[in-house]
Amino acid sequence: MPETLAYRCTQGAAELMHGLVASEGIAPLDLDYELWFVVFLSSRIDGGLSEREKRYARAVAAQLGWSSAHEHLLDGRIMSQPSYDLSAVRYGREHAAWGELLFRVAVGAALADGGMNYEEEIFIENLAHELLSDQGRAAEVIAWAQGRGELELPKVEGEKPADSQVGEVPEESLEECLDALNSLVGLDSIKKEVEKLVSYITIRKAREEHSLQVLGMSLHMVFAGNPGTGKTTVGRIIGRIFKALGVLEKGHLVETDRLGLVGQFVGHTAKKTDDVVRSALDGVLFIDEAYALLGGGENDFGQEAIDTLVKRMEDYRERLVVVVAGYPDEMDEFIDSNPGLHSRFNLHFDFEDYSGEQLLGIMRILCDKNQYQLAADAEAYLEKSLAAEVESAGQGFGNGRHVRNLFESAVRAQAVRLAMGGDQWTKEQLKELVARDFGASSEVVGEA
């Protein structure tokens, strides 16, 4: 069937395109154009376009996640060419792996209606000379497309393996992952909810092993809270936990936002969103301030990103966990805006602001990890100042992020203070952060 043939011939296409974009800086639209151009030529080289060839082309577009609008955009670019010259396939000649993929997809188009006629054979032969350095490879690709034999698919030169592109998550036990969660400052309610979720997944797996009926499981989550409350950190740990439980194969986290999902022209958004989703497969897709996808105006493509996301969540429900994060009220509005979102995000985690004492604990951890230590006056000053900041904080308070900024500012201030005081320092002086490094006035230091 044309659809099966399209699936075979586009294997690895998305990964290959992603690698070329990342390593060579090629515009995704240019790669889409070259692929669609060879399908266009191969399907029409004999002067007609059969129904099976149309089905093949539609299936190729579907495999790549293209919308009909994106197809229309590519068709328009092809039609604007003064001639249908293979010289337009620039990147296919410059990159061997891409050239072979284009050849493979063109062969599929030629075979879509049951076999190759004379015109198609001549076209495929010419295309092989344009794109393949080894002409013996052409026969191998054709045989493979016909279902005869195996074919080892090439990779982009210099491309990292797929696992390393998204960051290798080391093998860990469930206990190690939970220890990492419990080592975080505060977040008591979050820790309890994660423990409940782990228990549910564990018992569910046990029921499956005993051939008992289990309920459907949706693990997509809403993380609601102010900035700096540990949402991304917890998201990473949950990915590790799900890998340890066997729920996700990789357990990596891909972080994105509106900018990473929404395109600039019709048809671009679905492709862009699909690429991000594919990069997160077998792991966690973390969308920060997801509500920014809403309300962008009449010509905004945010809704297209949401629609694509909802579809891909269904397509890859066994391979993808999506976490949407942001301010509490805005997250409620976002989830309520689309029935597809409301039905899929049924795990809700509320991240509370840190107390002054907890923020001081985070500061101590930062100091310890970076081989600094707080002087007594710095401890006393921070205890009072952080408590006061929490008391007066409104929405948008930076929480842990604010503490990190304070720490980095103090490190710079310490360097200036020490440099102005001489050129010989003890190890203790190099490690110690005093109240003045955090901006305390001399009067406040005296009181402390």
C-alpha positions in Angstrom: 0.0 0.0 0.0 1.2 3.6 -0.7 0.9 4.4 3.0 3.1 1.5 4.1 5.6 2.4 1.4 5.7 6.0 2.6 6.3 4.9 6.2 9.3 2.7 5.0 10.8 5.4 2.8 10.6 8.2 5.4 12.2 6.2 8.2 14.7 8.4 10.0 13.8 11.5 8.0 12.8 13.6 11.0 16.0 12.7 12.9 18.1 13.3 9.8 16.6 16.7 9.2 17.0 17.7 12.9 20.6 16.7 12.7 21.3 18.8 9.6 19.5 21.8 11.0 21.5 21.5 14.3 24.9 20.7 12.8 24.8 22.7 9.5 22.4 25.5 10.2 20.2 24.6 7.2 16.7 26.2 7.3 14.1 23.5 7.9 11.9 24.9 5.1 14.7 24.3 2.6 15.0 20.6 3.6 11.2 20.3 3.4 11.3 21.8 -0.1 13.9 19.5 -1.4 12.1 16.4 -0.1 8.7 17.6 -1.5 10.4 18.5 -4.8 11.7 15.0 -5.5 8.3 13.5 -4.6 6.7 16.0 -7.0 9.0 15.1 -9.9 9.0 11.4 -9.3 5.2 11.3 -9.1 4.6 13.3 -12.3 7.6 12.4 -14.5 5.3 10.1 -16.7 2.9 13.0 -17.3 0.2 11.9 -14.9 -0.6 11.6 -11.2 -2.4 8.4 -10.1 -4.6 8.1 -7.0 -2.0 5.8 -5.4 0.7 8.4 -6.1 -1.5 11.0 -4.4 -1.9 8.7 -1.4 1.8 8.2 -1.2 2.5 12.0 -1.2 -0.2 12.6 1.5 1.3 9.8 3.6 4.8 11.2 3.3 3.5 14.6 4.5 1.7 12.9 7.4 4.8 11.1 8.4 6.7 14.4 8.6 3.9 16.1 10.5 3.1 18.6 7.7 -0.2 20.5 7.7 -2.1 21.0 4.4 -1.1 24.6 4.6 2.6 23.7 4.8 2.1 21.4 1.7 0.5 24.3 -0.1 3.4 26.5 0.8 5.9 24.0 -0.7 3.7 23.5 -3.8 3.8 27.2 -4.4 7.6 27.3 -4.1 7.9 24.5 -6.6 5.4 26.1 -9.1 7.4 29.3 -8.9 10.6 27.6 -10.2 11.4 28.5 -13.8 12.2 24.9 -14.6 12.1 21.6 -12.8 15.9 21.2 -12.7 17.5 18.7 -10.3 20.2 21.4 -9.6 17.6 22.8 -7.2 18.3 19.9 -4.9 21.4 21.5 -3.4 21.7 19.9 0.0 21.0 16.5 -1.4 24.2 16.7 -3.3 26.2 18.3 -0.5 25.2 15.8 2.3 25.4 12.1 1.4 22.9 10.9 4.0 20.3 13.5 3.0 20.9 12.7 -0.7 20.2 9.0 -0.1 17.0 9.8 1.9 15.8 12.0 -1.0 16.6 9.2 -3.4 14.7 6.7 -1.2 11.6 8.9 -1.0 11.7 9.4 -4.8 11.9 5.7 -5.4 8.9 5.2 -3.2 6.9 7.7 -5.2 7.9 5.9 -8.4 6.8 2.6 -7.0 3.6 3.9 -5.4 1.3 2.8 -8.3 2.7 -0.8 -8.4 6.0 -0.5 -10.3 8.2 1.8 -12.4 7.5 2.5 -16.0 10.2 3.5 -18.5 10.0 7.3 -17.8 10.2 6.6 -14.0 13.2 4.3 -14.4 15.1 6.9 -16.4 14.3 9.6 -13.9 15.4 7.4 -10.9 18.6 6.5 -12.8 19.4 10.2 -13.4 18.5 11.1 -9.8 20.9 8.3 -8.5 23.7 9.9 -10.5 22.9 13.3 -8.9 22.6 12.2 -5.3 24.5 8.9 -4.8 28.3 8.5 -5.0 27.9 4.7 -5.1 25.7 3.7 -8.0 25.5 0.2 -6.6 23.6 1.7 -3.7 20.7 2.6 -6.0 19.9 -1.0 -6.7 20.0 -1.8 -3.0 17.6 1.1 -2.2 15.2 0.1 -4.9 15.2 -3.6 -3.8 14.6 -2.5 -0.2 11.7 -0.2 -1.1 10.2 -3.2 -3.0 10.4 -5.2 0.3 13.4 -7.3 -0.8 16.3 -7.2 1.6 17.5 -5.0 4.5 19.0 -1.5 4.3 21.2 0.1 6.8 20.2 3.7 6.9 23.0 6.3 7.0 23.3 9.1 9.5 24.3 12.8 9.1 28.1 13.2 9.2 29.1 14.4 12.6 25.7 13.8 14.0 25.5 12.6 17.6 23.5 9.5 18.3 19.9 10.3 19.1 20.3 9.6 22.8 23.2 12.0 23.2 21.3 14.8 21.4 18.8 15.0 24.3 21.2 14.2 27.1 22.0 10.8 28.4 20.1 10.0 31.6 22.2 7.5 33.6 20.9 4.3 34.9 19.6 4.8 38.5 17.6 2.9 41.0 14.2 4.1 42.1 15.6 4.7 45.5 18.4 7.0 44.2 15.8 9.0 42.2 13.6 9.4 45.3 16.6 10.4 47.4 17.3 13.2 44.8 13.8 14.4 45.2 13.8 14.3 49.0 17.1 16.2 49.1 15.4 19.3 47.7 14.7 22.1 50.2 11.0 22.3 51.0 8.4 21.0 48.5 6.9 18.7 51.1 3.5 18.5 49.4 5.1 17.8 46.0 7.2 15.0 47.5 4.1 13.4 49.0 2.2 13.6 45.7 5.2 12.1 43.8 5.4 9.2 46.3 1.7 8.5 45.8 2.2 8.5 42.0 5.1 6.1 42.3 3.0 3.8 44.5 0.1 3.9 42.0 2.5 3.0 39.0 4.2 0.3 41.0 0.9 -1.4 42.0 -0.5 -1.0 38.5 2.5 -2.8 37.0 2.1 -5.6 39.6 -1.6 -6.0 38.5 -0.5 -6.2 34.9 2.0 -8.9 35.8 -0.8 -10.9 37.4 -3.0 -10.4 34.3 -5.4 -8.2 36.3 -7.4 -5.4 34.7 -5.8 -1.9 35.0 -7.3 1.5 34.5 -6.0 3.8 31.7 -3.1 5.9 32.9 -2.4 9.5 31.9 0.8 11.0 33.3 0.7 14.4 31.8 1.0 17.1 34.5 0.3 20.7 35.4 3.0 22.4 37.6 1.5 25.6 39.0 3.6 28.0 41.0 5.7 31.2 40.9 9.2 31.3 39.3 12.0 29.6 41.1 9.9 27.1 43.1 11.7 24.1 41.7 9.3 23.1 38.9 12.0 22.4 36.3 14.1 20.5 38.8 11.2 18.3 39.9 10.4 17.7 36.2 13.9 16.4 35.6 13.7 14.1 38.6 10.3 12.8 37.6 11.8 11.9 34.2 14.5 9.9 36.1 11.8 8.3 38.3 9.8 7.2 35.3 12.8 5.7 33.6 13.6 3.8 36.8 10.0 2.5 36.9 10.2 1.5 33.2 7.5 4.0 32.2 9.9 5.9 30.0 12.8 4.5 28.0 15.1 7.5 28.3 13.7 9.8 31.0 15.3 12.9 29.6 13.7 16.3 29.8 13.3 18.7 26.9 12.4 22.2 28.0 10.6 24.6 25.7 8.2 27.6 25.6 6.1 29.5 23.1 9.1 30.6 21.1 10.1 26.9 20.6 6.7 25.8 19.4 5.2 28.7 17.4 6.3 29.4 13.8 6.3 32.7 11.9 4.2 31.7 8.9 1.3 29.4 7.9 2.3 25.7 8.2 5.5 26.3 10.1 4.0 25.9 13.6 2.8 22.3 13.2 6.3 21.3 11.9 8.1 23.2 14.6 5.9 21.7 17.4 6.2 18.2 16.0 10.0 18.5 15.9 10.1 19.5 19.6 7.7 16.6 20.5 9.9 14.1 18.6 13.0 15.3 20.4 11.2 14.6 23.7 9.9 11.1 22.9 10.6 8.5 25.6 11.1 11.4 28.0 9.4 14.5 29.4 8.4 17.6 27.4 8.4 20.6 29.8 6.5 23.6 28.4 7.2 26.7 30.5 4.5 29.4 30.6 2.3 27.3 28.3 -0.5 29.8 28.6 1.5 32.2 26.4 0.3 30.0 23.5 -3.2 31.6 24.0 -4.6 34.9 23.0 -2.0 36.0 20.4 -4.5 37.7 18.1 -6.2 36.8 14.8 -3.0 35.9 12.9 -1.3 34.1 15.8 -0.4 30.5 15.5 -0.4 29.6 19.2 -3.7 27.6 18.8 -2.1 25.6 16.0 0.7 24.6 18.4 -1.9 23.5 21.1 -3.8 21.5 18.5 -0.7 19.8 17.3 0.4 19.1 20.8 -2.9 17.5 21.8 -2.7 15.2 18.7 0.8 14.2 19.4 0.0 13.5 23.0 -2.5 11.0 21.8 -0.2 9.6 19.0 2.6 9.0 21.5 0.7 8.4 24.7 3.0 5.5 25.6 6.2 7.4 24.9 5.7 10.9 26.1 4.9 12.8 29.3 4.1 16.4 28.9 4.4 18.9 31.8 3.0 22.4 31.4 4.2 24.9 34.0 3.5 28.5 35.0 1.6 30.8 37.3 -1.4 29.1 39.1 -4.3 31.3 37.8 -2.9 31.4 34.2 -2.4 27.6 34.2 -6.0 27.1 35.2 -7.2 29.3 32.3 -4.9 27.4 29.9 -6.2 24.0 30.8 -9.8 25.1 30.7 -9.3 26.7 27.3 -9.3 23.4 25.4 -11.3 20.2 26.2 -8.4 18.1 24.8 -6.1 19.6 27.4 -8.5 19.3 30.3 -9.0 15.6 29.7 -5.3 14.8 29.4 -3.8 16.8 32.2 -5.3 15.2 35.2 -2.2 15.4 37.5 -1.9 18.8 39.2 1.0 19.9 41.4 1.0 23.1 43.3 4.4 24.5 44.0 4.3 26.8 47.0 6.6 29.8 47.6 9.6 29.1 49.8 9.7 30.4 53.4 12.6 32.7 54.4 14.2 29.8 56.3 13.9 27.5 53.2 15.5 30.2 51.0 18.4 30.5 53.5 18.7 26.7 53.2 19.0 27.0 49.5 21.7 29.6 49.9 23.7 27.3 52.2 23.4 24.5 49.6 24.7 26.8 46.8 27.6 27.8 49.0 28.5 24.2 49.9 28.3 23.1 46.2 30.6 25.9 45.1 33.0 25.8 48.0 31.9 29.0 49.7 30.7 29.5 53.3 28.6 32.1 55.0 30.1 34.2 57.7 28.0 34.6 60.9 27.1 38.2 60.0 26.0 37.0 56.5 23.8 34.3 58.1 22.1 36.8 60.4 21.6 39.3 57.7 20.2 36.8 55.2 17.8 35.4 57.8 16.2 38.8 58.3 16.3 40.1 54.8 15.0 36.9 53.2 12.1 36.7 55.7 11.2 40.3 55.0 11.3 39.7 51.2 9.0 36.7 51.5 6.6 38.7 53.6 6.3 41.5 51.0 6.6 39.3 47.9 3.8 39.2 45.3 3.3 37.2 42.2 6.6 36.9 40.3 8.9 36.7 43.3 11.9 34.7 42.2 12.1 32.3 45.1 15.1 29.9 44.5 16.0 31.8 41.4 16.2 35.0 43.5 18.6 33.2 45.9 20.8 32.1 43.1 21.0 35.7 41.8 21.9 36.9 45.3 24.6 34.2 45.6 26.2 35.1 42.2 26.1 38.8 43.0 27.7 38.1 46.4 30.5 36.1 44.8 31.3 39.0 42.5 31.2 41.5 45.4 33.5 39.2 47.4 36.0 39.2 44.5 36.1 43.0 44.4 36.4 43.3 48.2 39.3 40.9 48.3 41.1 42.4 45.3 40.9 45.9 46.9 42.4 44.6 50.2 45.6 43.1 48.9 47.0 40.3 46.7 47.6 37.5 49.2 44.6 35.6 50.6 44.1 32.5 52.8 41.9 29.6 51.8 39.3 30.7 54.4 39.2 34.3 53.0 38.6 33.0 49.5 35.7 30.8 50.7 34.0 33.3 53.1 31.0 35.4 52.1 30.3 38.2 54.5 27.1 40.4 55.0 28.6 43.3 52.9 28.9 40.9 50.0 25.1 40.6 50.0 24.6 44.3 50.0 24.3 44.9 53.7 25.1 48.4 54.9 27.8 49.0 57.6 25.0 49.9 60.0 23.1 46.7 59.4 26.3 44.7 59.7 27.0 46.4 63.0 23.6 45.4 64.3 24.1 41.8 63.3 
